[in-house]
Amino acid sequence: MPILGINEATGNWVASDFEIPNSDKKNWGMMYRSTSSISARAKDLADELDKILKGTGEELEVDNPLVLAKITALSGNYNMARQLQSNLMKSIKDTAQTAIRNI
């Protein structure tokens, strides 16, 4: 009976497409590939929040409830994206450490 995830001919692990580095791109590793989409979204949120707080193009209306709501929402989403990124990286690190300990 074949073991799931093991190559029967060699006995080695079968790598998923996610684990195989792209030869045409920089080899940043699995940690980068798994969190890069979150980083891009966090950057978009941070750039928009920065634009509002600097008042680029218009004055910052701190007494306007709509502006305050947008600042609050952007800030919360940015913090949540960074927390998610941190949790993903910690999960990958913990999984790698567990795999190394059990080898």
Residue frames as qw, qx, qy, qz and C-alpha x, y, z in Angstrom:
[[0.000, 0.889, 0.457, 0.000, 0.00, 0.00, 0.00],
 [0.428, 0.474, -0.037, 0.769, 1.56, 3.34, -1.04],
 [0.339, -0.570, -0.414, 0.624, 2.20, 5.95, 1.62],
 [0.203, 0.914, 0.318, 0.150, 0.67, 9.32, 0.84],
 [0.068, -0.978, 0.195, 0.033, 3.34, 11.95, 0.10],
 [0.513, -0.517, 0.634, 0.259, 6.17, 9.42, -0.41],
 [0.561, 0.550, -0.486, -0.383, 7.63, 8.52, -3.81],
 [0.963, -0.120, 0.203, -0.128, 7.44, 4.72, -4.04],
 [0.825, 0.470, -0.175, 0.261, 10.48, 4.44, -6.30],
 [0.372, 0.563, -0.413, 0.611, 12.88, 6.57, -4.24],
 [0.562, -0.470, -0.596, 0.328, 11.29, 6.64, -0.79],
 [0.225, -0.020, -0.150, 0.963, 11.70, 10.44, -0.70],
 [0.195, 0.599, 0.478, -0.612, 9.08, 13.04, 0.08],
 [0.333, 0.540, 0.563, 0.530, 7.05, 14.28, -2.88],
 [0.138, -0.277, -0.148, 0.939, 7.31, 18.07, -3.00],
 [0.300, 0.760, 0.550, -0.172, 4.20, 20.10, -3.71],
 [0.439, 0.652, 0.240, 0.570, 4.25, 22.82, -6.37],
 [0.265, -0.946, -0.042, -0.184, 4.23, 25.36, -3.53],
 [0.711, -0.612, 0.241, 0.249, 7.50, 23.99, -2.12],
 [0.753, 0.206, 0.309, 0.543, 9.43, 23.95, -5.40],
 [0.160, -0.661, 0.052, 0.731, 11.40, 27.19, -5.91],
 [0.600, 0.775, 0.191, -0.047, 10.86, 29.04, -9.17],
 [0.720, -0.084, 0.234, 0.648, 14.03, 29.13, -11.23],
 [0.308, 0.593, 0.307, 0.678, 12.98, 32.29, -13.06],
 [0.296, -0.873, -0.080, -0.379, 12.46, 34.31, -9.88],
 [0.044, 0.584, -0.637, 0.502, 14.60, 35.14, -6.89],
 [0.663, -0.200, -0.720, 0.044, 14.72, 32.26, -4.45],
 [0.240, -0.553, 0.312, -0.735, 13.36, 33.93, -1.31],
 [0.062, 0.049, -0.940, 0.333, 12.13, 30.67, 0.15],
 [0.248, -0.469, -0.826, -0.189, 8.83, 29.24, 1.27],
 [0.200, -0.563, -0.494, 0.632, 8.32, 31.78, 4.07],
 [0.035, 0.336, -0.179, -0.924, 8.41, 34.65, 1.57],
 [0.202, -0.122, -0.751, -0.617, 6.19, 32.89, -0.98],
 [0.253, -0.495, -0.828, 0.068, 3.56, 32.11, 1.64],
 [0.177, -0.704, -0.419, 0.545, 3.30, 35.66, 2.98],
 [0.258, -0.053, 0.321, 0.910, 4.06, 37.79, -0.09],
 [0.107, -0.554, -0.607, -0.559, 0.40, 38.30, -1.03],
 [0.417, -0.775, -0.435, 0.189, -0.36, 39.49, 2.50],
 [0.450, -0.388, 0.036, 0.804, 2.65, 41.82, 2.37],
 [0.136, 0.256, 0.474, 0.831, 1.37, 43.38, -0.84],
 [0.285, -0.712, -0.558, -0.316, -2.07, 43.98, 0.68],
 [0.515, -0.671, -0.282, 0.453, -0.59, 45.36, 3.91],
 [0.376, -0.135, 0.198, 0.895, 1.54, 47.76, 1.85],
 [0.039, -0.497, -0.535, -0.682, -1.54, 48.99, -0.04],
 [0.433, -0.767, -0.473, -0.021, -3.36, 49.61, 3.24],
 [0.544, -0.517, -0.105, 0.653, -0.35, 51.35, 4.78],
 [0.286, 0.110, 0.330, 0.893, 0.15, 53.57, 1.73],
 [0.182, -0.641, -0.519, -0.536, -3.51, 54.63, 1.74],
 [0.535, -0.732, -0.363, 0.215, -3.43, 55.28, 5.50],
 [0.511, -0.288, 0.051, 0.808, -0.24, 57.31, 5.11],
 [0.133, 0.367, 0.431, 0.814, -1.83, 59.36, 2.33],
 [0.346, -0.759, -0.472, -0.285, -4.84, 60.19, 4.51],
 [0.603, -0.652, -0.231, 0.396, -2.77, 61.03, 7.59],
 [0.446, -0.146, 0.170, 0.867, -0.40, 63.28, 5.63],
 [0.262, 0.747, 0.324, -0.518, -3.37, 65.05, 4.09],
 [0.281, -0.156, 0.616, 0.719, -1.98, 64.64, 0.57],
 [0.001, -0.353, -0.674, -0.649, -4.25, 66.53, -1.79],
 [0.395, -0.692, -0.327, -0.508, -6.57, 67.79, 0.94],
 [0.170, -0.532, 0.529, -0.639, -6.52, 68.86, 4.55],
 [0.343, -0.121, -0.914, 0.182, -6.90, 66.19, 7.20],
 [0.471, -0.457, -0.102, -0.748, -10.37, 66.64, 8.66],
 [0.218, 0.070, -0.887, 0.401, -10.08, 65.17, 12.15],
 [0.357, 0.148, 0.504, -0.773, -13.60, 66.32, 13.04],
 [0.640, 0.207, -0.388, -0.630, -15.20, 64.53, 10.08],
 [0.752, -0.192, 0.559, -0.292, -16.73, 61.21, 11.23],
 [0.899, 0.430, 0.020, -0.079, -16.35, 59.66, 7.76],
 [0.410, 0.712, -0.517, 0.238, -12.63, 60.45, 7.66],
 [0.361, -0.508, 0.678, -0.390, -12.17, 59.11, 11.19],
 [0.895, 0.054, 0.351, -0.269, -14.08, 55.94, 10.28],
 [0.796, 0.566, -0.209, 0.050, -11.88, 55.41, 7.22],
 [0.122, 0.689, -0.633, 0.332, -8.71, 55.96, 9.27],
 [0.617, -0.325, 0.601, -0.390, -9.95, 53.51, 11.90],
 [0.934, 0.252, 0.177, -0.179, -10.88, 50.89, 9.30],
 [0.636, 0.657, -0.374, 0.153, -7.58, 51.20, 7.43],
 [0.113, -0.634, 0.664, -0.380, -5.59, 51.06, 10.65],
 [0.765, -0.171, 0.516, -0.346, -7.48, 47.98, 11.85],
 [0.913, 0.400, 0.029, -0.076, -7.11, 46.20, 8.51],
 [0.410, 0.719, -0.511, 0.232, -3.41, 47.04, 8.32],
 [0.332, -0.516, 0.691, -0.383, -2.79, 45.73, 11.84],
 [0.879, 0.037, 0.382, -0.284, -4.81, 42.59, 11.10],
 [0.801, 0.562, -0.206, 0.013, -2.82, 41.93, 7.90],
 [0.192, 0.670, -0.642, 0.319, 0.48, 42.27, 9.74],
 [0.583, -0.328, 0.624, -0.403, -0.77, 39.99, 12.55],
 [0.933, 0.259, 0.154, -0.198, -1.88, 37.39, 9.99],
 [0.604, 0.658, -0.425, 0.147, 1.51, 37.59, 8.30],
 [0.137, -0.587, 0.693, -0.395, 3.24, 37.12, 11.65],
 [0.779, -0.122, 0.491, -0.370, 1.03, 34.13, 12.53],
 [0.895, 0.430, -0.075, -0.089, 1.70, 32.45, 9.17],
 [0.404, 0.666, -0.570, 0.262, 5.45, 32.89, 9.53],
 [0.386, -0.452, 0.677, -0.434, 5.33, 31.55, 13.10],
 [0.904, 0.079, 0.285, -0.310, 3.28, 28.53, 11.97],
 [0.792, 0.537, -0.285, 0.064, 5.78, 27.70, 9.22],
 [0.117, 0.644, -0.650, 0.385, 8.70, 28.13, 11.64],
 [0.611, -0.304, 0.581, -0.444, 7.05, 25.92, 14.28],
 [0.942, 0.251, 0.092, -0.202, 6.20, 23.26, 11.69],
 [0.611, 0.621, -0.454, 0.187, 9.78, 23.26, 10.39],
 [0.143, -0.565, 0.685, -0.437, 11.18, 22.97, 13.93],
 [0.807, -0.110, 0.435, -0.384, 8.83, 20.07, 14.69],
 [0.897, 0.421, -0.117, -0.062, 9.83, 18.29, 11.49],
 [0.369, 0.654, -0.586, 0.304, 13.53, 18.77, 12.28],
 [0.417, -0.451, 0.639, -0.463, 13.09, 17.49, 15.85],
 [0.861, 0.034, 0.390, -0.325, 11.25, 14.38, 14.65],
 [0.731, 0.565, -0.374, -0.082, 13.77, 13.41, 11.98]]
